[in-house]
Amino acid sequence: DAAIELEERVGRAVQRAAAVLVANALQAGASEITIHVTVETDTRRVQLRVDDDAGGFDVDAIPEGRGLDSLRAELGDDALELRRNPRGTTACVAVPLGVPQEVS
């Protein structure tokens, strides 16, 4: 994964998703956040997962016009998955890859 260079638009989408998910967790009161980034070359996407310990929220009731709703609108309905975990919330975002280029 470290040898893959992302197109600018893909990098910006991943950066935006990370900012929204981390800000959401912090605003919910998280004291611990874990971030996982995986480049899935077989499915041609970057998978970003953020786990927090903020106690969770109703993952089926995302307020319109807020960060998570905007992120879902930007990336598509299937690109954002929210689920409860034992300590809080797990948020997963899939960002489609552009054409990856190997870094020499």
Biopython code that builds the backbone (N, CA, C, O; Angstrom):
import numpy as np
from Bio.PDB.StructureBuilder import StructureBuilder

atoms = [
    (1, "ASP", "N", (0.806, -1.195, 0.000)),
    (1, "ASP", "CA", (0.000, 0.000, 0.000)),
    (1, "ASP", "C", (0.849, 1.259, 0.000)),
    (1, "ASP", "O", (0.451, 2.268, -0.583)),
    (2, "ALA", "N", (1.998, 1.224, 0.634)),
    (2, "ALA", "CA", (2.831, 2.418, 0.731)),
    (2, "ALA", "C", (3.426, 2.809, -0.614)),
    (2, "ALA", "O", (3.885, 3.940, -0.774)),
    (3, "ALA", "N", (3.429, 1.903, -1.580)),
    (3, "ALA", "CA", (4.027, 2.186, -2.879)),
    (3, "ALA", "C", (2.999, 2.691, -3.891)),
    (3, "ALA", "O", (3.336, 2.868, -5.062)),
    (4, "ILE", "N", (1.771, 2.923, -3.474)),
    (4, "ILE", "CA", (0.741, 3.380, -4.403)),
    (4, "ILE", "C", (0.566, 4.883, -4.265)),
    (4, "ILE", "O", (0.434, 5.420, -3.165)),
    (5, "GLU", "N", (0.567, 5.539, -5.404)),
    (5, "GLU", "CA", (0.321, 6.974, -5.440)),
    (5, "GLU", "C", (-1.100, 7.180, -5.946)),
    (5, "GLU", "O", (-1.478, 6.650, -6.991)),
    (6, "LEU", "N", (-1.877, 7.946, -5.208)),
    (6, "LEU", "CA", (-3.274, 8.174, -5.567)),
    (6, "LEU", "C", (-3.409, 9.425, -6.416)),
    (6, "LEU", "O", (-2.630, 10.370, -6.289)),
    (7, "GLU", "N", (-4.413, 9.413, -7.285)),
    (7, "GLU", "CA", (-4.748, 10.619, -8.015)),
    (7, "GLU", "C", (-5.169, 11.691, -7.013)),
    (7, "GLU", "O", (-5.656, 11.378, -5.926)),
    (8, "GLU", "N", (-4.980, 12.938, -7.380)),
    (8, "GLU", "CA", (-5.296, 14.042, -6.469)),
    (8, "GLU", "C", (-6.747, 14.002, -5.991)),
    (8, "GLU", "O", (-7.012, 14.206, -4.806)),
    (9, "ARG", "N", (-7.689, 13.741, -6.901)),
    (9, "ARG", "CA", (-9.101, 13.731, -6.503)),
    (9, "ARG", "C", (-9.391, 12.616, -5.508)),
    (9, "ARG", "O", (-10.232, 12.786, -4.625)),
    (10, "VAL", "N", (-8.712, 11.476, -5.634)),
    (10, "VAL", "CA", (-8.901, 10.370, -4.704)),
    (10, "VAL", "C", (-8.317, 10.737, -3.343)),
    (10, "VAL", "O", (-8.942, 10.504, -2.309)),
    (11, "GLY", "N", (-7.121, 11.311, -3.350)),
    (11, "GLY", "CA", (-6.492, 11.742, -2.101)),
    (11, "GLY", "C", (-7.324, 12.771, -1.361)),
    (11, "GLY", "O", (-7.457, 12.716, -0.138)),
    (12, "ARG", "N", (-7.881, 13.708, -2.108)),
    (12, "ARG", "CA", (-8.737, 14.723, -1.479)),
    (12, "ARG", "C", (-10.009, 14.109, -0.902)),
    (12, "ARG", "O", (-10.463, 14.520, 0.166)),
    (13, "ALA", "N", (-10.583, 13.141, -1.588)),
    (13, "ALA", "CA", (-11.784, 12.475, -1.080)),
    (13, "ALA", "C", (-11.478, 11.699, 0.199)),
    (13, "ALA", "O", (-12.275, 11.715, 1.137)),
    (14, "VAL", "N", (-10.340, 11.026, 0.245)),
    (14, "VAL", "CA", (-9.933, 10.298, 1.452)),
    (14, "VAL", "C", (-9.677, 11.278, 2.590)),
    (14, "VAL", "O", (-10.080, 11.032, 3.727)),
    (15, "GLN", "N", (-9.008, 12.388, 2.286)),
    (15, "GLN", "CA", (-8.739, 13.417, 3.298)),
    (15, "GLN", "C", (-10.044, 13.993, 3.844)),
    (15, "GLN", "O", (-10.185, 14.165, 5.055)),
    (16, "ARG", "N", (-10.982, 14.289, 2.976)),
    (16, "ARG", "CA", (-12.284, 14.838, 3.391)),
    (16, "ARG", "C", (-13.026, 13.824, 4.268)),
    (16, "ARG", "O", (-13.577, 14.186, 5.307)),
    (17, "ALA", "N", (-13.038, 12.560, 3.847)),
    (17, "ALA", "CA", (-13.720, 11.527, 4.622)),
    (17, "ALA", "C", (-13.093, 11.391, 6.012)),
    (17, "ALA", "O", (-13.809, 11.298, 7.009)),
    (18, "ALA", "N", (-11.769, 11.380, 6.078)),
    (18, "ALA", "CA", (-11.089, 11.263, 7.373)),
    (18, "ALA", "C", (-11.438, 12.447, 8.270)),
    (18, "ALA", "O", (-11.692, 12.270, 9.462)),
    (19, "ALA", "N", (-11.450, 13.639, 7.709)),
    (19, "ALA", "CA", (-11.767, 14.835, 8.496)),
    (19, "ALA", "C", (-13.186, 14.766, 9.058)),
    (19, "ALA", "O", (-13.408, 15.082, 10.227)),
    (20, "VAL", "N", (-14.139, 14.356, 8.233)),
    (20, "VAL", "CA", (-15.529, 14.270, 8.688)),
    (20, "VAL", "C", (-15.688, 13.193, 9.761)),
    (20, "VAL", "O", (-16.313, 13.432, 10.794)),
    (21, "LEU", "N", (-15.122, 12.006, 9.518)),
    (21, "LEU", "CA", (-15.296, 10.907, 10.467)),
    (21, "LEU", "C", (-14.615, 11.182, 11.804)),
    (21, "LEU", "O", (-15.177, 10.885, 12.858)),
    (22, "VAL", "N", (-13.417, 11.742, 11.771)),
    (22, "VAL", "CA", (-12.709, 12.045, 13.021)),
    (22, "VAL", "C", (-13.414, 13.184, 13.767)),
    (22, "VAL", "O", (-13.583, 13.110, 14.984)),
    (23, "ALA", "N", (-13.819, 14.225, 13.058)),
    (23, "ALA", "CA", (-14.534, 15.335, 13.701)),
    (23, "ALA", "C", (-15.836, 14.842, 14.330)),
    (23, "ALA", "O", (-16.188, 15.255, 15.435)),
    (24, "ASN", "N", (-16.541, 13.972, 13.638)),
    (24, "ASN", "CA", (-17.788, 13.414, 14.155)),
    (24, "ASN", "C", (-17.533, 12.651, 15.460)),
    (24, "ASN", "O", (-18.279, 12.802, 16.428)),
    (25, "ALA", "N", (-16.488, 11.839, 15.480)),
    (25, "ALA", "CA", (-16.162, 11.061, 16.683)),
    (25, "ALA", "C", (-15.769, 11.979, 17.842)),
    (25, "ALA", "O", (-16.187, 11.760, 18.979)),
    (26, "LEU", "N", (-14.972, 12.996, 17.556)),
    (26, "LEU", "CA", (-14.558, 13.928, 18.611)),
    (26, "LEU", "C", (-15.747, 14.705, 19.165)),
    (26, "LEU", "O", (-15.864, 14.885, 20.377)),
    (27, "GLN", "N", (-16.625, 15.163, 18.282)),
    (27, "GLN", "CA", (-17.805, 15.905, 18.730)),
    (27, "GLN", "C", (-18.742, 15.028, 19.547)),
    (27, "GLN", "O", (-19.493, 15.531, 20.382)),
    (28, "ALA", "N", (-18.702, 13.730, 19.314)),
    (28, "ALA", "CA", (-19.534, 12.798, 20.081)),
    (28, "ALA", "C", (-18.915, 12.455, 21.427)),
    (28, "ALA", "O", (-19.534, 11.769, 22.239)),
    (29, "GLY", "N", (-17.690, 12.931, 21.669)),
    (29, "GLY", "CA", (-17.050, 12.710, 22.954)),
    (29, "GLY", "C", (-16.045, 11.578, 23.004)),
    (29, "GLY", "O", (-15.707, 11.100, 24.087)),
    (30, "ALA", "N", (-15.564, 11.143, 21.858)),
    (30, "ALA", "CA", (-14.586, 10.050, 21.828)),
    (30, "ALA", "C", (-13.289, 10.457, 22.520)),
    (30, "ALA", "O", (-12.804, 11.576, 22.350)),
    (31, "SER", "N", (-12.741, 9.544, 23.293)),
    (31, "SER", "CA", (-11.420, 9.767, 23.886)),
    (31, "SER", "C", (-10.384, 8.886, 23.204)),
    (31, "SER", "O", (-9.181, 9.087, 23.374)),
    (32, "GLU", "N", (-10.857, 7.902, 22.427)),
    (32, "GLU", "CA", (-9.966, 7.025, 21.679)),
    (32, "GLU", "C", (-10.543, 6.799, 20.289)),
    (32, "GLU", "O", (-11.706, 6.424, 20.138)),
    (33, "ILE", "N", (-9.713, 7.030, 19.273)),
    (33, "ILE", "CA", (-10.114, 6.853, 17.876)),
    (33, "ILE", "C", (-9.054, 6.010, 17.193)),
    (33, "ILE", "O", (-7.858, 6.264, 17.337)),
    (34, "THR", "N", (-9.494, 5.011, 16.451)),
    (34, "THR", "CA", (-8.575, 4.179, 15.678)),
    (34, "THR", "C", (-8.913, 4.357, 14.211)),
    (34, "THR", "O", (-10.076, 4.278, 13.816)),
    (35, "ILE", "N", (-7.877, 4.600, 13.397)),
    (35, "ILE", "CA", (-8.067, 4.822, 11.970)),
    (35, "ILE", "C", (-7.343, 3.726, 11.206)),
    (35, "ILE", "O", (-6.167, 3.457, 11.451)),
    (36, "HIS", "N", (-8.054, 3.095, 10.278)),
    (36, "HIS", "CA", (-7.494, 2.055, 9.422)),
    (36, "HIS", "C", (-7.667, 2.506, 7.973)),
    (36, "HIS", "O", (-8.763, 2.886, 7.561)),
    (37, "VAL", "N", (-6.586, 2.460, 7.209)),
    (37, "VAL", "CA", (-6.650, 2.789, 5.785)),
    (37, "VAL", "C", (-6.093, 1.602, 5.014)),
    (37, "VAL", "O", (-4.985, 1.136, 5.278)),
    (38, "THR", "N", (-6.881, 1.121, 4.058)),
    (38, "THR", "CA", (-6.467, -0.002, 3.236)),
    (38, "THR", "C", (-6.710, 0.340, 1.781)),
    (38, "THR", "O", (-7.787, 0.811, 1.416)),
    (39, "VAL", "N", (-5.704, 0.104, 0.950)),
    (39, "VAL", "CA", (-5.881, 0.259, -0.485)),
    (39, "VAL", "C", (-6.193, -1.119, -1.037)),
    (39, "VAL", "O", (-5.361, -2.025, -0.985)),
    (40, "GLU", "N", (-7.393, -1.266, -1.562)),
    (40, "GLU", "CA", (-7.851, -2.548, -2.090)),
    (40, "GLU", "C", (-7.710, -2.522, -3.607)),
    (40, "GLU", "O", (-8.589, -2.025, -4.312)),
    (41, "THR", "N", (-6.606, -3.056, -4.100)),
    (41, "THR", "CA", (-6.366, -3.014, -5.535)),
    (41, "THR", "C", (-7.317, -3.928, -6.300)),
    (41, "THR", "O", (-7.616, -3.665, -7.464)),
    (42, "ASP", "N", (-7.801, -5.006, -5.660)),
    (42, "ASP", "CA", (-8.725, -5.905, -6.356)),
    (42, "ASP", "C", (-10.094, -5.266, -6.578)),
    (42, "ASP", "O", (-10.709, -5.478, -7.623)),
    (43, "THR", "N", (-10.581, -4.483, -5.604)),
    (43, "THR", "CA", (-11.868, -3.805, -5.759)),
    (43, "THR", "C", (-11.699, -2.363, -6.221)),
    (43, "THR", "O", (-12.681, -1.653, -6.436)),
    (44, "ARG", "N", (-10.439, -1.931, -6.371)),
    (44, "ARG", "CA", (-10.100, -0.598, -6.882)),
    (44, "ARG", "C", (-10.701, 0.517, -6.026)),
    (44, "ARG", "O", (-11.406, 1.397, -6.520)),
    (45, "ARG", "N", (-10.399, 0.449, -4.725)),
    (45, "ARG", "CA", (-10.885, 1.493, -3.826)),
    (45, "ARG", "C", (-9.970, 1.633, -2.617)),
    (45, "ARG", "O", (-9.192, 0.736, -2.292)),
    (46, "VAL", "N", (-10.084, 2.770, -1.968)),
    (46, "VAL", "CA", (-9.433, 3.004, -0.688)),
    (46, "VAL", "C", (-10.512, 2.835, 0.368)),
    (46, "VAL", "O", (-11.564, 3.471, 0.307)),
    (47, "GLN", "N", (-10.239, 1.978, 1.329)),
    (47, "GLN", "CA", (-11.185, 1.727, 2.416)),
    (47, "GLN", "C", (-10.665, 2.451, 3.657)),
    (47, "GLN", "O", (-9.554, 2.179, 4.112)),
    (48, "LEU", "N", (-11.449, 3.359, 4.199)),
    (48, "LEU", "CA", (-11.109, 4.100, 5.410)),
    (48, "LEU", "C", (-12.091, 3.688, 6.491)),
    (48, "LEU", "O", (-13.304, 3.772, 6.301)),
    (49, "ARG", "N", (-11.561, 3.236, 7.642)),
    (49, "ARG", "CA", (-12.421, 2.840, 8.762)),
    (49, "ARG", "C", (-11.993, 3.597, 10.007)),
    (49, "ARG", "O", (-10.809, 3.647, 10.340)),
    (50, "VAL", "N", (-12.957, 4.181, 10.686)),
    (50, "VAL", "CA", (-12.707, 4.905, 11.929)),
    (50, "VAL", "C", (-13.570, 4.275, 13.014)),
    (50, "VAL", "O", (-14.796, 4.234, 12.907)),
    (51, "ASP", "N", (-12.911, 3.784, 14.059)),
    (51, "ASP", "CA", (-13.596, 3.226, 15.227)),
    (51, "ASP", "C", (-13.440, 4.213, 16.372)),
    (51, "ASP", "O", (-12.356, 4.758, 16.582)),
    (52, "ASP", "N", (-14.527, 4.448, 17.119)),
    (52, "ASP", "CA", (-14.422, 5.352, 18.269)),
    (52, "ASP", "C", (-15.078, 4.733, 19.493)),
    (52, "ASP", "O", (-15.772, 3.720, 19.409)),
    (53, "ASP", "N", (-14.839, 5.370, 20.628)),
    (53, "ASP", "CA", (-15.395, 4.899, 21.896)),
    (53, "ASP", "C", (-16.392, 5.905, 22.467)),
    (53, "ASP", "O", (-16.537, 6.026, 23.684)),
    (54, "ALA", "N", (-17.075, 6.622, 21.582)),
    (54, "ALA", "CA", (-17.970, 7.692, 22.030)),
    (54, "ALA", "C", (-19.347, 7.205, 22.465)),
    (54, "ALA", "O", (-20.222, 8.022, 22.752)),
    (55, "GLY", "N", (-19.552, 5.922, 22.519)),
    (55, "GLY", "CA", (-20.836, 5.410, 22.971)),
    (55, "GLY", "C", (-21.834, 5.183, 21.863)),
    (55, "GLY", "O", (-22.876, 4.566, 22.080)),
    (56, "GLY", "N", (-21.533, 5.667, 20.692)),
    (56, "GLY", "CA", (-22.403, 5.421, 19.543)),
    (56, "GLY", "C", (-23.588, 6.360, 19.461)),
    (56, "GLY", "O", (-23.867, 7.124, 20.386)),
    (57, "PHE", "N", (-24.272, 6.289, 18.349)),
    (57, "PHE", "CA", (-25.463, 7.077, 18.101)),
    (57, "PHE", "C", (-26.369, 6.264, 17.190)),
    (57, "PHE", "O", (-26.001, 5.172, 16.756)),
    (58, "ASP", "N", (-27.530, 6.783, 16.904)),
    (58, "ASP", "CA", (-28.460, 6.077, 16.030)),
    (58, "ASP", "C", (-27.930, 6.163, 14.603)),
    (58, "ASP", "O", (-28.087, 7.186, 13.937)),
    (59, "VAL", "N", (-27.310, 5.094, 14.141)),
    (59, "VAL", "CA", (-26.647, 5.106, 12.836)),
    (59, "VAL", "C", (-27.644, 5.178, 11.680)),
    (59, "VAL", "O", (-27.249, 5.415, 10.538)),
    (60, "ASP", "N", (-28.922, 4.978, 11.963)),
    (60, "ASP", "CA", (-29.943, 5.084, 10.927)),
    (60, "ASP", "C", (-30.571, 6.473, 10.864)),
    (60, "ASP", "O", (-31.431, 6.725, 10.020)),
    (61, "ALA", "N", (-30.155, 7.365, 11.740)),
    (61, "ALA", "CA", (-30.759, 8.700, 11.807)),
    (61, "ALA", "C", (-29.688, 9.783, 11.667)),
    (61, "ALA", "O", (-29.424, 10.535, 12.606)),
    (62, "ILE", "N", (-29.083, 9.852, 10.496)),
    (62, "ILE", "CA", (-28.071, 10.886, 10.241)),
    (62, "ILE", "C", (-28.797, 12.183, 9.913)),
    (62, "ILE", "O", (-29.597, 12.221, 8.978)),
    (63, "PRO", "N", (-28.532, 13.250, 10.669)),
    (63, "PRO", "CA", (-29.214, 14.520, 10.394)),
    (63, "PRO", "C", (-28.850, 15.069, 9.004)),
    (63, "PRO", "O", (-27.684, 15.059, 8.609)),
    (64, "GLU", "N", (-29.848, 15.539, 8.285)),
    (64, "GLU", "CA", (-29.615, 16.102, 6.962)),
    (64, "GLU", "C", (-28.764, 17.358, 7.047)),
    (64, "GLU", "O", (-28.886, 18.155, 7.978)),
    (65, "GLY", "N", (-27.892, 17.517, 6.043)),
    (65, "GLY", "CA", (-27.079, 18.721, 5.936)),
    (65, "GLY", "C", (-25.852, 18.750, 6.823)),
    (65, "GLY", "O", (-25.081, 19.708, 6.771)),
    (66, "ARG", "N", (-25.651, 17.725, 7.634)),
    (66, "ARG", "CA", (-24.490, 17.670, 8.516)),
    (66, "ARG", "C", (-23.365, 16.924, 7.817)),
    (66, "ARG", "O", (-23.535, 16.461, 6.689)),
    (67, "GLY", "N", (-22.231, 16.803, 8.468)),
    (67, "GLY", "CA", (-21.034, 16.228, 7.866)),
    (67, "GLY", "C", (-21.215, 14.846, 7.262)),
    (67, "GLY", "O", (-20.836, 14.620, 6.113)),
    (68, "LEU", "N", (-21.792, 13.914, 8.024)),
    (68, "LEU", "CA", (-21.965, 12.554, 7.511)),
    (68, "LEU", "C", (-22.937, 12.520, 6.334)),
    (68, "LEU", "O", (-22.724, 11.779, 5.374)),
    (69, "ASP", "N", (-23.998, 13.314, 6.404)),
    (69, "ASP", "CA", (-24.964, 13.380, 5.311)),
    (69, "ASP", "C", (-24.308, 13.959, 4.059)),
    (69, "ASP", "O", (-24.523, 13.460, 2.954)),
    (70, "SER", "N", (-23.518, 14.998, 4.230)),
    (70, "SER", "CA", (-22.810, 15.605, 3.093)),
    (70, "SER", "C", (-21.800, 14.635, 2.496)),
    (70, "SER", "O", (-21.664, 14.547, 1.275)),
    (71, "LEU", "N", (-21.097, 13.912, 3.349)),
    (71, "LEU", "CA", (-20.115, 12.938, 2.877)),
    (71, "LEU", "C", (-20.809, 11.835, 2.073)),
    (71, "LEU", "O", (-20.322, 11.436, 1.015)),
    (72, "ARG", "N", (-21.923, 11.355, 2.565)),
    (72, "ARG", "CA", (-22.687, 10.334, 1.853)),
    (72, "ARG", "C", (-23.152, 10.872, 0.493)),
    (72, "ARG", "O", (-23.108, 10.149, -0.502)),
    (73, "ALA", "N", (-23.590, 12.117, 0.446)),
    (73, "ALA", "CA", (-24.035, 12.716, -0.819)),
    (73, "ALA", "C", (-22.871, 12.855, -1.803)),
    (73, "ALA", "O", (-23.044, 12.653, -3.005)),
    (74, "GLU", "N", (-21.692, 13.199, -1.294)),
    (74, "GLU", "CA", (-20.514, 13.378, -2.147)),
    (74, "GLU", "C", (-20.010, 12.060, -2.726)),
    (74, "GLU", "O", (-19.634, 11.996, -3.896)),
    (75, "LEU", "N", (-20.002, 11.010, -1.907)),
    (75, "LEU", "CA", (-19.399, 9.742, -2.315)),
    (75, "LEU", "C", (-20.406, 8.705, -2.803)),
    (75, "LEU", "O", (-20.014, 7.716, -3.422)),
    (76, "GLY", "N", (-21.675, 8.908, -2.541)),
    (76, "GLY", "CA", (-22.707, 7.952, -2.936)),
    (76, "GLY", "C", (-23.228, 7.183, -1.739)),
    (76, "GLY", "O", (-22.523, 6.990, -0.749)),
    (77, "ASP", "N", (-24.476, 6.747, -1.845)),
    (77, "ASP", "CA", (-25.143, 6.057, -0.730)),
    (77, "ASP", "C", (-24.403, 4.818, -0.256)),
    (77, "ASP", "O", (-24.370, 4.535, 0.942)),
    (78, "ASP", "N", (-23.809, 4.077, -1.179)),
    (78, "ASP", "CA", (-23.137, 2.826, -0.821)),
    (78, "ASP", "C", (-21.721, 3.022, -0.294)),
    (78, "ASP", "O", (-21.099, 2.065, 0.167)),
    (79, "ALA", "N", (-21.208, 4.234, -0.354)),
    (79, "ALA", "CA", (-19.814, 4.475, 0.028)),
    (79, "ALA", "C", (-19.619, 4.659, 1.530)),
    (79, "ALA", "O", (-18.489, 4.577, 2.011)),
    (80, "LEU", "N", (-20.680, 4.903, 2.275)),
    (80, "LEU", "CA", (-20.580, 5.145, 3.717)),
    (80, "LEU", "C", (-21.387, 4.104, 4.465)),
    (80, "LEU", "O", (-22.574, 3.909, 4.203)),
    (81, "GLU", "N", (-20.725, 3.437, 5.403)),
    (81, "GLU", "CA", (-21.398, 2.445, 6.250)),
    (81, "GLU", "C", (-21.128, 2.797, 7.706)),
    (81, "GLU", "O", (-19.979, 2.997, 8.098)),
    (82, "LEU", "N", (-22.170, 2.871, 8.491)),
    (82, "LEU", "CA", (-22.054, 3.143, 9.921)),
    (82, "LEU", "C", (-22.639, 1.972, 10.686)),
    (82, "LEU", "O", (-23.702, 1.460, 10.335)),
    (83, "ARG", "N", (-21.948, 1.552, 11.726)),
    (83, "ARG", "CA", (-22.474, 0.474, 12.553)),
    (83, "ARG", "C", (-21.980, 0.672, 13.989)),
    (83, "ARG", "O", (-20.950, 1.302, 14.232)),
    (84, "ARG", "N", (-22.726, 0.130, 14.904)),
    (84, "ARG", "CA", (-22.356, 0.189, 16.315)),
    (84, "ARG", "C", (-21.253, -0.821, 16.571)),
    (84, "ARG", "O", (-21.227, -1.890, 15.960)),
    (85, "ASN", "N", (-20.349, -0.485, 17.469)),
    (85, "ASN", "CA", (-19.372, -1.443, 17.969)),
    (85, "ASN", "C", (-19.551, -1.478, 19.488)),
    (85, "ASN", "O", (-20.301, -0.661, 20.022)),
    (86, "PRO", "N", (-18.904, -2.372, 20.189)),
    (86, "PRO", "CA", (-19.129, -2.479, 21.641)),
    (86, "PRO", "C", (-18.830, -1.203, 22.424)),
    (86, "PRO", "O", (-19.363, -1.016, 23.518)),
    (87, "ARG", "N", (-17.983, -0.320, 21.880)),
    (87, "ARG", "CA", (-17.599, 0.889, 22.614)),
    (87, "ARG", "C", (-18.149, 2.173, 22.010)),
    (87, "ARG", "O", (-18.112, 3.222, 22.653)),
    (88, "GLY", "N", (-18.656, 2.106, 20.786)),
    (88, "GLY", "CA", (-19.108, 3.324, 20.137)),
    (88, "GLY", "C", (-19.595, 3.066, 18.732)),
    (88, "GLY", "O", (-20.548, 2.316, 18.518)),
    (89, "THR", "N", (-18.925, 3.700, 17.760)),
    (89, "THR", "CA", (-19.349, 3.605, 16.367)),
    (89, "THR", "C", (-18.170, 3.242, 15.483)),
    (89, "THR", "O", (-17.040, 3.661, 15.732)),
    (90, "THR", "N", (-18.441, 2.464, 14.455)),
    (90, "THR", "CA", (-17.484, 2.187, 13.394)),
    (90, "THR", "C", (-18.049, 2.810, 12.126)),
    (90, "THR", "O", (-19.175, 2.519, 11.722)),
    (91, "ALA", "N", (-17.252, 3.668, 11.509)),
    (91, "ALA", "CA", (-17.642, 4.312, 10.253)),
    (91, "ALA", "C", (-16.668, 3.864, 9.174)),
    (91, "ALA", "O", (-15.453, 3.964, 9.342)),
    (92, "CYS", "N", (-17.210, 3.371, 8.068)),
    (92, "CYS", "CA", (-16.388, 2.913, 6.951)),
    (92, "CYS", "C", (-16.757, 3.708, 5.705)),
    (92, "CYS", "O", (-17.933, 3.924, 5.409)),
    (93, "VAL", "N", (-15.733, 4.135, 4.988)),
    (93, "VAL", "CA", (-15.918, 4.866, 3.737)),
    (93, "VAL", "C", (-15.095, 4.180, 2.663)),
    (93, "VAL", "O", (-13.933, 3.837, 2.880)),
    (94, "ALA", "N", (-15.706, 3.982, 1.503)),
    (94, "ALA", "CA", (-15.006, 3.412, 0.351)),
    (94, "ALA", "C", (-14.884, 4.497, -0.714)),
    (94, "ALA", "O", (-15.887, 5.034, -1.184)),
    (95, "VAL", "N", (-13.648, 4.813, -1.087)),
    (95, "VAL", "CA", (-13.391, 5.819, -2.116)),
    (95, "VAL", "C", (-12.828, 5.103, -3.336)),
    (95, "VAL", "O", (-11.781, 4.462, -3.242)),
    (96, "PRO", "N", (-13.501, 5.200, -4.479)),
    (96, "PRO", "CA", (-12.999, 4.540, -5.680)),
    (96, "PRO", "C", (-11.629, 5.083, -6.064)),
    (96, "PRO", "O", (-11.365, 6.281, -5.967)),
    (97, "LEU", "N", (-10.757, 4.163, -6.504)),
    (97, "LEU", "CA", (-9.427, 4.547, -6.955)),
    (97, "LEU", "C", (-9.474, 5.094, -8.361)),
    (97, "LEU", "O", (-10.312, 4.711, -9.176)),
    (98, "GLY", "N", (-8.563, 5.990, -8.620)),
    (98, "GLY", "CA", (-8.302, 6.370, -10.001)),
    (98, "GLY", "C", (-7.313, 5.358, -10.545)),
    (98, "GLY", "O", (-7.335, 4.193, -10.148)),
    (99, "VAL", "N", (-6.484, 5.769, -11.409)),
    (99, "VAL", "CA", (-5.470, 4.868, -11.962)),
    (99, "VAL", "C", (-4.248, 4.933, -11.054)),
    (99, "VAL", "O", (-3.557, 5.951, -11.035)),
    (100, "PRO", "N", (-3.958, 3.849, -10.285)),
    (100, "PRO", "CA", (-2.808, 3.886, -9.390)),
    (100, "PRO", "C", (-1.507, 3.863, -10.173)),
    (100, "PRO", "O", (-1.401, 3.235, -11.227)),
    (101, "GLN", "N", (-0.523, 4.564, -9.632)),
    (101, "GLN", "CA", (0.800, 4.589, -10.249)),
    (101, "GLN", "C", (1.818, 4.143, -9.198)),
    (101, "GLN", "O", (1.798, 4.615, -8.061)),
    (102, "GLU", "N", (2.691, 3.245, -9.585)),
    (102, "GLU", "CA", (3.735, 2.779, -8.667)),
    (102, "GLU", "C", (4.739, 3.895, -8.450)),
    (102, "GLU", "O", (5.135, 4.583, -9.391)),
    (103, "VAL", "N", (5.146, 4.066, -7.207)),
    (103, "VAL", "CA", (6.166, 5.039, -6.873)),
    (103, "VAL", "C", (7.508, 4.329, -6.932)),
    (103, "VAL", "O", (7.684, 3.285, -6.304)),
    (104, "SER", "N", (8.450, 4.881, -7.676)),
    (104, "SER", "CA", (9.751, 4.211, -7.780)),
    (104, "SER", "C", (10.716, 4.667, -6.719)),
    (104, "SER", "O", (11.852, 4.195, -6.675)),
]
sb = StructureBuilder()
sb.init_structure("model")
sb.init_model(0)
sb.init_chain("A")
sb.init_seg("    ")
for serial, (resi, resn, name, xyz) in enumerate(atoms, 1):
    if name == "N":
        sb.init_residue(resn, " ", resi, " ")
    sb.init_atom(name, np.array(xyz, "f"), 0.0, 1.0, " ", f" {name:<3s}", serial, name[0])
structure = sb.get_structure()
